[in-house]
Amino acid sequence: MRRALAACVLAVGCGGDDQSSGTQSGTGTTATSDVGLSLLPTGDGPRLDVGMLDLGATDCGLHNGDLGLSFIWIANSTQGTVSKIDTLDLEERGRYVVRPDAAGNPSRTSVNLSGDVAVANRNGGITKIHALPERCAESNGTPGIQTATGSEFLPWGVEECIAWYTPMTYVSQRPVAWTSGVFDPAACTFREQKLWTAGMNTPGTIDIIRLDGETGAIEAMVTIDDAYVDNYGIYGGAVDARGNFWGSQVGQAKLHFVDYETLEHRSWDLEVGAYGITVDSQGYVWTCAGNASRFDPATETWQRVLAGEYGGCMEDGHGTLYKANPGGIVAIDTTTLEIKHTYALPQHIHGISVDFYGYVWGVSQGSQAYRLDPADGSFETVGGLVGAYTYSDMTGFALRSVSVP
């Protein structure tokens, strides 16, 4: 049986007598509550349990225990869709077209603390999709909610779990990253969730954009006209505990920062080129490519781990960074920078994510994804993907890790 849940889910505490608060920069609002989640030992294996959820006098009754956070969202780039895969039973629970013309060439996905996903299209445009059908709304004129339940996707305009689509005319639009927002115990939901993305039309000039997560409306934009000149602009994006944006460029390029409140922009030279980027639970920024490089925002200094292979990386919230490595996944101690373990997988891995049960996911650039149990090195395979290519926060766990002290 799988070990206990790696961490509590909601970004407002971890249950028991340990209370903590989460503050979204720029809102002036702090939500504090005593929240805990545990595993229910059922015949089907471990499941998320909200029996310990305590939000004052409010009984949330969250979908019979489903917070919408038991999914990993993997882009099928060549198909123009994204797959929603149950992280426990490994079944695909929905597939969705992510641009009206189905030609968006999606890559990065980001999951918020409500479980909903935003998908960036390389060819321009951002789409938000609801994780749970009860959040979806009638929009196509046919009674009931029409939504995909497996790998067969519905045409654009028929699928009703598309929350919104914001068109953008960029030749390269890759990063996407949610902020945590503020938990509203009265409504039993997160408010003021924002979404960062970035786009480029002219090499060397980049727009970094913040959207309203509820409507998809653009509410802030920072234009950088002295960025590293390449064909991609910002390649990967992540947020820190204050909702600030961090973005990396590939090649011998730049690490970019935009302040949530002031929109101040700063940049630093990258030590080595970067594909993946993540912020760990201690606030360090990691860029991952042929090596893993740790940036300390307090001292503005870099340290590097020689761990080859281009791809993504993510921390487990407890001091271990998992990174794509030739032949599998490597585990790195985020404090000592020592390589702790290397796990073998059947093929090249590009994308890395950690789910809310402590499993580590490796996404190929083909039709497979792998769920690795780092406790014993065993893995299971998910097939049926089409041109899979994702190495951002596919589960929402990275956002949770930076949001919970």
C-alpha positions in Angstrom: 0.0 0.0 0.0 1.2 3.5 -0.9 2.7 5.4 2.0 0.9 8.3 3.6 0.0 11.4 1.6 3.0 13.5 1.0 1.5 16.7 2.1 -1.8 18.5 2.8 -3.4 19.9 -0.2 -5.0 23.3 0.5 -2.6 26.2 0.8 -3.8 27.2 4.3 -2.3 24.8 6.8 -1.7 21.2 7.4 -4.2 20.1 10.1 -4.0 19.0 13.7 -3.0 21.8 16.0 -0.6 23.3 13.5 -2.2 26.4 12.1 -0.7 28.6 9.4 -1.7 31.4 7.1 -1.4 32.0 3.4 -1.2 35.5 2.0 -1.5 36.5 -1.7 0.7 39.5 -2.4 -1.3 42.4 -3.7 -4.6 41.5 -2.1 -4.1 42.6 1.5 -6.1 39.6 2.6 -5.0 36.7 4.7 -6.9 33.5 5.0 -6.2 31.3 8.0 -7.7 27.9 8.9 -6.9 24.5 10.2 -6.8 22.2 7.2 -5.7 18.6 7.0 -6.0 15.7 4.5 -5.3 12.1 5.0 -5.6 8.8 3.1 -8.6 6.6 3.2 -7.5 2.9 3.0 -10.1 1.6 0.6 -10.2 -1.4 -1.5 -9.1 0.7 -4.5 -6.1 2.0 -2.8 -5.4 5.4 -1.2 -7.8 8.3 -1.8 -7.9 11.9 -0.8 -9.9 12.3 2.4 -11.4 15.7 3.4 -12.9 14.3 6.6 -10.3 16.5 8.6 -11.2 19.6 6.6 -12.1 22.3 9.1 -12.9 25.7 7.8 -14.5 27.3 10.9 -18.3 26.9 10.9 -18.5 26.1 7.3 -18.8 22.5 6.1 -17.5 22.6 2.6 -18.7 19.2 1.5 -16.2 19.3 -1.4 -17.5 16.9 -4.0 -17.6 13.9 -1.7 -13.9 14.2 -1.1 -12.7 15.1 -4.6 -10.9 18.4 -4.6 -10.1 18.2 -8.3 -6.4 17.7 -7.4 -6.1 14.0 -8.2 -5.3 14.6 -11.8 -2.2 15.3 -14.0 -2.8 17.3 -17.1 -0.5 16.4 -20.0 -0.5 18.3 -23.4 -0.8 16.3 -26.6 1.1 18.8 -28.6 0.7 17.4 -32.1 -3.1 16.8 -31.6 -3.9 20.2 -30.1 -5.4 18.7 -27.0 -4.7 18.1 -23.3 -5.3 14.9 -21.3 -6.7 14.7 -17.8 -5.3 11.6 -16.1 -6.3 10.3 -12.7 -3.0 10.1 -10.7 -4.2 7.0 -8.7 -5.9 4.6 -11.2 -4.0 6.0 -14.2 -7.2 6.3 -16.2 -7.7 9.2 -18.6 -10.8 11.1 -17.4 -11.0 13.6 -20.2 -9.3 15.0 -23.3 -9.9 18.6 -24.5 -9.2 20.7 -27.6 -7.4 23.8 -26.3 -7.9 26.3 -29.2 -10.9 26.9 -31.5 -8.9 25.8 -34.6 -7.2 22.9 -32.7 -3.9 24.1 -34.1 -2.5 25.7 -30.9 0.4 23.2 -30.5 0.0 23.3 -26.6 2.9 22.5 -24.4 2.9 23.9 -20.8 0.1 23.3 -18.3 -0.5 24.8 -14.9 -3.0 23.6 -12.3 -4.3 25.9 -9.6 -5.3 25.1 -6.0 -8.9 24.5 -7.1 -7.6 21.8 -9.5 -8.5 23.6 -12.7 -5.9 23.8 -15.4 -4.6 26.5 -17.8 -2.9 25.5 -21.0 -0.6 27.6 -23.1 -0.5 27.2 -26.8 2.9 27.7 -28.5 1.1 29.3 -31.4 -0.8 31.8 -29.2 -3.6 31.7 -26.7 -4.5 30.5 -23.2 -7.3 28.1 -22.3 -8.7 27.3 -18.8 -10.5 24.0 -18.2 -12.5 23.0 -15.2 -11.4 19.8 -13.5 -14.8 18.7 -12.3 -18.0 18.6 -14.3 -20.1 20.2 -11.5 -18.1 23.4 -12.2 -18.9 23.4 -15.9 -21.7 25.5 -17.3 -24.3 25.1 -20.1 -23.0 26.8 -23.2 -23.9 24.8 -26.3 -27.7 24.8 -26.2 -28.1 21.1 -25.5 -29.6 20.2 -22.1 -27.1 18.8 -19.6 -23.3 19.2 -19.5 -21.5 17.7 -22.5 -17.9 17.0 -21.6 -15.3 14.4 -22.4 -14.9 11.4 -20.0 -12.1 9.6 -21.7 -9.6 9.9 -24.5 -12.4 10.8 -27.0 -12.6 14.6 -27.1 -15.5 16.7 -28.2 -15.4 19.5 -30.8 -14.7 23.1 -29.7 -18.0 24.7 -28.9 -19.6 21.4 -27.8 -17.3 20.7 -24.9 -18.7 22.6 -21.9 -15.9 22.3 -19.4 -13.8 25.0 -21.2 -14.0 27.8 -18.7 -12.6 30.5 -21.0 -10.2 31.0 -23.9 -8.1 34.2 -24.3 -6.7 34.6 -27.8 -3.2 36.0 -28.1 -1.3 36.6 -31.4 2.2 35.5 -30.5 4.5 33.4 -32.6 5.8 31.8 -29.4 3.8 31.5 -26.2 5.1 28.8 -23.8 5.0 29.6 -20.1 1.9 29.4 -17.9 1.8 29.6 -14.0 -1.0 30.2 -11.5 -0.7 32.1 -8.3 -2.3 30.6 -5.2 -5.0 33.2 -4.6 -6.8 33.5 -1.2 -9.0 30.8 0.3 -12.5 32.0 1.0 -14.0 29.8 3.8 -17.5 31.2 3.4 -17.7 30.1 -0.2 -15.3 27.2 0.3 -13.2 28.1 -2.7 -10.2 30.1 -3.8 -10.5 33.7 -4.9 -8.2 36.1 -6.7 -6.3 33.4 -8.5 -4.1 35.0 -11.2 -2.3 33.5 -14.1 1.0 34.4 -15.6 2.1 33.8 -19.2 4.5 35.3 -21.7 4.7 35.8 -25.4 7.1 36.9 -28.1 6.8 38.1 -31.7 10.1 39.9 -32.2 13.3 38.1 -30.9 14.6 40.1 -28.0 11.3 41.6 -27.1 9.0 39.8 -24.6 5.6 40.5 -23.1 5.0 39.1 -19.6 1.3 39.0 -18.9 -0.9 38.5 -15.8 -4.5 37.4 -16.4 -7.6 37.3 -14.1 -8.0 33.6 -13.4 -11.8 33.8 -13.3 -12.4 35.6 -16.6 -9.2 35.3 -18.5 -9.0 39.1 -19.0 -5.5 40.6 -19.2 -5.0 42.8 -16.2 -1.3 43.6 -16.4 1.6 43.5 -18.9 5.3 44.1 -18.8 7.2 44.5 -22.0 10.9 43.6 -22.0 12.8 44.9 -25.0 16.4 43.9 -24.0 15.8 40.2 -23.5 18.1 37.5 -24.9 17.6 37.2 -28.6 16.2 33.8 -29.5 13.2 32.2 -31.2 11.2 31.4 -28.1 11.1 34.3 -25.6 10.3 33.0 -22.1 10.6 29.2 -22.3 9.3 28.2 -18.8 7.6 30.0 -15.9 6.9 29.5 -12.2 5.7 31.5 -9.2 7.0 32.0 -5.7 5.0 32.3 -2.4 4.2 36.0 -3.1 2.8 35.3 -6.5 5.8 36.8 -8.3 6.7 35.5 -11.7 10.0 33.7 -12.6 10.7 32.9 -16.2 13.7 31.4 -18.0 15.1 31.5 -21.5 17.0 28.7 -23.2 20.6 28.9 -24.3 23.1 31.1 -22.5 20.3 33.4 -21.7 18.4 35.1 -18.9 16.4 34.4 -15.7 13.5 37.0 -15.5 11.5 38.2 -12.5 8.4 40.3 -12.3 7.0 41.5 -9.0 3.3 40.7 -8.5 2.5 44.1 -6.9 4.8 46.6 -8.6 5.4 44.8 -11.9 9.1 45.7 -11.4 11.2 43.6 -13.8 14.7 42.2 -13.0 16.9 39.7 -14.8 20.1 37.8 -14.3 22.4 35.9 -16.6 21.7 32.2 -16.5 24.7 30.0 -15.5 23.7 27.4 -18.1 20.8 27.1 -20.5 17.4 26.3 -19.0 14.4 24.2 -20.2 12.5 23.5 -17.0 12.0 26.0 -14.1 10.5 25.5 -10.7 10.5 27.3 -7.3 11.0 25.0 -4.3 9.5 25.1 -0.9 12.4 27.1 0.5 12.1 29.8 -2.2 15.1 28.7 -4.3 14.6 29.0 -8.1 15.8 26.0 -10.0 16.5 26.0 -13.8 17.0 22.6 -15.3 18.6 21.6 -18.6 21.8 19.6 -19.0 22.4 20.5 -15.4 20.3 21.7 -12.4 21.1 25.2 -11.2 19.8 26.7 -8.0 19.4 30.4 -7.7 19.1 32.1 -4.3 17.0 35.3 -4.7 18.4 36.6 -1.4 22.1 36.5 -2.4 21.5 36.5 -6.2 24.0 33.6 -6.5 24.0 30.3 -8.4 25.0 26.8 -7.5 25.0 24.0 -10.0 24.5 20.2 -9.9 26.0 18.1 -12.7 23.0 16.0 -13.7 22.7 15.8 -17.4 19.8 15.8 -19.8 17.5 18.5 -21.0 14.1 18.6 -19.3 12.0 19.6 -16.4 12.3 19.4 -12.6 10.2 19.7 -9.5 10.7 19.4 -5.7 8.6 17.1 -3.5 8.1 19.7 -0.8 10.5 17.9 1.5 13.9 18.7 0.1 14.3 16.4 -2.9 14.3 17.8 -6.4 13.4 15.3 -9.2 14.9 16.0 -12.6 14.9 14.4 -16.0 18.1 12.4 -16.5 19.4 10.1 -19.3 17.5 6.9 -18.9 15.2 8.1 -16.2 14.8 10.4 -13.3 17.5 11.7 -10.8 16.8 12.8 -7.2 18.8 15.7 -5.9 19.1 17.0 -2.3 18.1 20.6 -2.5 20.2 21.6 0.5 23.5 19.6 -0.1 23.1 19.5 -3.8 24.1 15.8 -3.7 22.5 13.3 -6.1 20.6 10.9 -3.8 19.3 8.4 -6.3 18.8 7.6 -10.0 15.7 5.8 -11.2 15.7 4.0 -14.5 12.7 4.3 -16.9 12.2 2.7 -20.3 12.7 5.8 -22.4 13.9 9.4 -22.5 12.0 11.7 -20.1 11.4 15.3 -20.7 8.7 16.5 -18.3 8.7 16.0 -14.5 5.9 16.5 -12.0 5.0 15.4 -8.5 1.4 14.6 -7.5 -0.4 15.0 -4.2 0.4 11.4 -3.2 4.1 11.7 -3.5 4.4 9.9 -6.9 6.8 11.4 -9.4 5.7 11.6 -13.0 7.9 11.5 -16.1 6.5 12.5 -19.4 8.1 11.4 -22.7 8.0 13.2 -26.0 5.8 10.5 -27.5 2.8 8.5 -26.3 3.9 7.5 -22.7 4.0 8.9 -19.3 5.4 7.1 -16.2 4.3 7.2 -12.6 7.3 6.5 -10.4 7.1 5.5 -6.7 10.4 6.9 -5.3 10.0 4.7 -2.2 11.0 1.6 -4.1 11.7 2.6 -7.7 8.7 0.8 -9.2 6.8 2.5 -12.0 3.6 2.2 -14.0 3.0 3.4 -17.6 0.2 5.5 -19.1 -0.1 5.2 -22.8 -2.3 6.7 -25.5 -0.8 10.2 -25.5 -0.2 12.0 -28.8 3.1 14.0 -29.1 3.2 14.5 -25.3 5.3 17.4 -24.2 4.8 19.0 -20.8 7.2 19.8 -18.0 5.5 22.5 -16.0 3.3 22.2 -12.9 1.0 19.6 -14.3 -0.6 18.7 -11.0 -0.6 21.9 -8.9 1.7 20.4 -6.3 4.6 22.8 -7.0 2.2 25.7 -6.4 1.0 24.1 -3.1 4.6 23.6 -2.0 5.5 27.3 -2.3 2.2 28.4 -0.8 2.3 26.4 2.4 5.1 27.4 4.9 
